[in-house]
Amino acid sequence: MKKFINEKITESQFNDYVKIEAKKQSKKLEKTKLKIASRDKEGELKNIKNIFYNTSSILCIGCRDDSEVIAFKKYFTLARGIDICNKTEEITKIPAENIDTIYKNNEFDLIYSSHSLEHMIYPSDVLKNIRKISKNGFYVILPYEKPLTTPCKKHKVIFNVSFLDNKSKIEDIDAAIKLDFVDLEPYTVSFLKINNLHEIHIAFKW
């Protein structure tokens, strides 16, 4: 993966970045509501439950709005969210880099993240936290970013898998996933989809 920030910054600088990102993401709440409703209607959430059939709890990272958490409650006994721009009964306001300070190892059966990892300042720290806190696996949705070859203030991270398309070779897909998600090892990829909305869906199991 390519990072906008390659070195550790001060806590003050980190908090400033989080505030800026939170302000940007807070403008996407209505879009988030429409998107999660569409995913549910099209069967994506049910498919996630089918992939992780033996799970009952899920944590949504970067959910932005209650609607994502509530949608997952149809399929999971327990659903919670974390985000940097919203605090509600469903969502805890905290950067994903710090979730290991509020959640125990294996506290959730599954962690879900849609269009959030590319906004993280320290994606490796986030992935390590996910590996610790999730008991069974991780479902991630990333954007397809072929035109965007370097990180920017819009997306602080560009994952190698974000350059994949439907014509990509299996060996190239495997190589990109291994490079991007080394912090989740060991794992198996149980589901992979590159859809016509220019998204990459990956389900990791462990």
C-alpha positions as a printed NumPy array, in Angstrom:
array([[  0.   ,   0.   ,   0.   ],
       [  1.035,   3.596,  -0.562],
       [  0.655,   6.022,   2.33 ],
       [  0.152,   9.779,   2.512],
       [  1.885,   9.774,   5.909],
       [  4.899,   7.461,   6.073],
       [  6.294,   8.453,   9.446],
       [  4.87 ,   8.766,  12.928],
       [  3.49 ,  12.225,  13.668],
       [  2.825,  13.925,  16.99 ],
       [ -0.398,  13.282,  18.885],
       [ -1.437,  16.867,  18.204],
       [ -0.88 ,  16.443,  14.463],
       [ -2.782,  13.17 ,  14.519],
       [ -5.733,  14.799,  16.285],
       [ -5.709,  17.648,  13.754],
       [ -5.87 ,  15.17 ,  10.848],
       [ -8.721,  13.334,  12.558],
       [-10.692,  16.572,  12.975],
       [-10.223,  17.488,   9.317],
       [-11.256,  14.018,   8.172],
       [-14.25 ,  13.984,  10.518],
       [-15.482,  17.264,   9.058],
       [-15.245,  15.839,   5.525],
       [-16.946,  12.567,   6.395],
       [-19.778,  14.283,   8.281],
       [-20.957,  15.668,   4.94 ],
       [-21.538,  12.136,   3.64 ],
       [-24.204,  10.996,   6.112],
       [-27.117,  11.019,   3.673],
       [-25.028,   9.225,   1.054],
       [-24.125,   6.625,   3.666],
       [-27.792,   6.001,   4.493],
       [-28.656,   5.467,   0.838],
       [-25.647,   3.225,   0.248],
       [-26.265,   0.87 ,   3.17 ],
       [-29.969,   0.63 ,   2.254],
       [-28.934,  -0.312,  -1.282],
       [-26.433,  -2.909,  -0.051],
       [-29.102,  -4.474,   2.151],
       [-31.692,  -4.492,  -0.627],
       [-29.234,  -6.132,  -3.026],
       [-28.442,  -8.865,  -0.516],
       [-24.866,  -7.848,   0.299],
       [-25.365,  -7.818,   4.071],
       [-27.098, -11.186,   4.005],
       [-24.22 , -12.522,   1.92 ],
       [-21.739, -11.339,   4.54 ],
       [-23.709, -13.193,   7.2  ],
       [-23.749, -16.303,   4.997],
       [-19.973, -16.128,   4.55 ],
       [-19.483, -15.765,   8.301],
       [-22.418, -18.016,   9.19 ],
       [-21.162, -18.899,  12.675],
       [-20.901, -15.284,  13.867],
       [-23.317, -13.29 ,  16.033],
       [-21.529,  -9.985,  16.691],
       [-20.108,  -7.381,  14.329],
       [-18.209,  -4.105,  14.658],
       [-18.537,  -1.562,  11.838],
       [-15.44 ,   0.599,  11.414],
       [-15.971,   4.069,   9.975],
       [-19.742,   3.614,   9.778],
       [-20.461,   7.392,   9.807],
       [-24.145,   6.882,  10.591],
       [-26.439,   4.687,  12.72 ],
       [-28.067,   3.299,   9.592],
       [-25.153,   0.952,   8.883],
       [-25.188,  -0.521,  12.376],
       [-28.983,  -0.845,  12.443],
       [-28.964,  -2.584,   9.055],
       [-26.567,  -5.228,  10.351],
       [-28.784,  -5.861,  13.379],
       [-31.116,  -7.75 ,  11.046],
       [-28.436, -10.4  ,  10.654],
       [-26.348, -10.201,  13.839],
       [-27.387, -10.406,  17.483],
       [-24.989,  -7.613,  18.38 ],
       [-23.844,  -4.776,  16.115],
       [-21.799,  -1.727,  17.092],
       [-20.047,   1.028,  15.203],
       [-17.021,   3.27 ,  15.634],
       [-16.4  ,   6.512,  13.792],
       [-14.549,   9.806,  14.109],
       [-17.397,  12.144,  13.151],
       [-20.422,  10.782,  14.981],
       [-21.281,   9.642,  18.511],
       [-24.663,   8.009,  19.136],
       [-26.188,   5.12 ,  21.077],
       [-24.992,   2.859,  18.248],
       [-21.602,   4.474,  17.571],
       [-18.55 ,   5.114,  19.73 ],
       [-16.539,   8.132,  18.609],
       [-12.916,   7.03 ,  18.349],
       [-10.245,   6.685,  15.63 ],
       [ -9.82 ,   3.115,  14.409],
       [ -6.135,   3.408,  15.306],
       [ -7.197,   3.468,  18.986],
       [ -9.945,   0.839,  19.196],
       [ -7.631,  -1.552,  21.024],
       [ -7.946,   0.804,  24.013],
       [-11.704,   0.182,  24.361],
       [-12.197,  -3.358,  23.035],
       [-10.691,  -6.634,  24.224],
       [ -9.069,  -9.323,  22.102],
       [-11.696, -11.356,  20.214],
       [-14.493,  -9.108,  21.509],
       [-16.364,  -9.224,  18.184],
       [-16.889, -12.198,  15.911],
       [-16.51 , -10.068,  12.786],
       [-15.321,  -6.604,  11.754],
       [-16.677,  -4.766,   8.713],
       [-15.274,  -1.721,   6.949],
       [-16.668,  -0.035,   3.836],
       [-14.752,   2.784,   2.148],
       [-12.969,   3.626,   5.391],
       [ -9.491,   2.053,   5.407],
       [ -8.277,   4.359,   2.643],
       [ -8.881,   7.323,   4.977],
       [ -6.781,   5.981,   7.874],
       [ -3.591,   7.728,   8.9  ],
       [ -1.985,   4.528,  10.204],
       [ -3.621,   1.659,   8.264],
       [ -1.178,  -0.951,   9.567],
       [ -2.127,  -0.116,  13.153],
       [ -5.803,  -0.377,  12.218],
       [ -5.305,  -3.78 ,  10.593],
       [ -3.396,  -5.053,  13.635],
       [ -6.254,  -3.889,  15.859],
       [ -8.763,  -5.639,  13.61 ],
       [ -6.776,  -8.882,  13.819],
       [ -6.767,  -8.702,  17.619],
       [-10.357,  -7.64 ,  18.232],
       [-12.084,  -9.841,  15.635],
       [-12.441, -13.49 ,  16.559],
       [-13.386, -14.857,  13.141],
       [-12.513, -12.428,  10.364],
       [-12.82 ,  -9.175,   8.488],
       [-14.959,  -8.022,   5.557],
       [-13.59 ,  -4.987,   3.733],
       [-14.818,  -2.89 ,   0.816],
       [-12.271,  -0.675,  -0.919],
       [-12.588,   1.707,  -3.869],
       [-11.186,   1.019,  -7.307],
       [ -8.603,   3.786,  -7.857],
       [ -6.886,   3.153, -11.177],
       [ -6.66 ,   6.866, -12.074],
       [ -5.255,   7.715,  -8.644],
       [ -1.664,   6.51 ,  -8.41 ],
       [ -0.464,   8.4  ,  -5.347],
       [ -2.059,   9.057,  -1.95 ],
       [ -3.61 ,  12.479,  -1.455],
       [ -5.644,  14.391,   1.091],
       [ -8.784,  12.693,  -0.204],
       [ -7.443,   9.198,   0.399],
       [ -4.457,   8.921,   2.724],
       [ -3.811,   5.345,   1.666],
       [ -3.987,   3.576,  -1.675],
       [ -4.103,  -0.207,  -1.468],
       [ -2.558,  -2.364,  -4.173],
       [ -5.873,  -4.19 ,  -4.558],
       [ -7.49 ,  -0.888,  -5.517],
       [ -5.691,  -1.125,  -8.863],
       [ -7.317,  -4.46 ,  -9.691],
       [-10.133,  -4.95 , -12.155],
       [-12.157,  -7.824, -13.582],
       [ -9.355,  -8.612, -16.02 ],
       [ -6.677,  -8.986, -13.348],
       [ -4.866, -12.306, -13.16 ],
       [ -5.328, -14.528, -10.104],
       [ -1.626, -14.361,  -9.272],
       [ -1.721, -10.536,  -9.384],
       [ -4.748, -10.467,  -7.092],
       [ -3.075, -12.822,  -4.616],
       [  0.12 , -10.776,  -4.64 ],
       [ -1.739,  -7.486,  -4.054],
       [ -3.716,  -8.912,  -1.142],
       [ -0.582, -10.337,   0.48 ],
       [  1.185,  -6.984,   0.227],
       [ -1.733,  -4.975,   1.592],
       [ -2.895,  -7.228,   4.394],
       [  0.252,  -8.717,   5.87 ],
       [ -0.869,  -7.399,   9.277],
       [ -3.871,  -9.739,   9.213],
       [ -1.848, -12.932,   8.743],
       [ -2.526, -15.76 ,   9.081],
       [ -5.83 , -15.756,   7.189],
       [ -7.677, -17.267,   4.255],
       [ -9.571, -15.265,   1.645],
       [-13.032, -16.801,   1.467],
       [-14.679, -14.256,  -0.816],
       [-13.474, -11.769,  -3.423],
       [-15.556,  -9.592,  -5.716],
       [-14.788,  -6.665,  -7.997],
       [-18.178,  -5.196,  -8.848],
       [-19.484,  -2.735, -11.401],
       [-19.578,   0.037,  -8.81 ],
       [-15.773,   0.023,  -8.93 ],
       [-15.425,  -1.603,  -5.539],
       [-13.3  ,  -4.46 ,  -4.268],
       [-14.924,  -6.747,  -1.676],
       [-12.701,  -9.127,   0.319],
       [-13.668, -11.498,   3.118],
       [-10.808, -12.652,   5.377],
       [-11.28 , -15.581,   7.723],
       [ -9.077, -16.811,  10.558]])
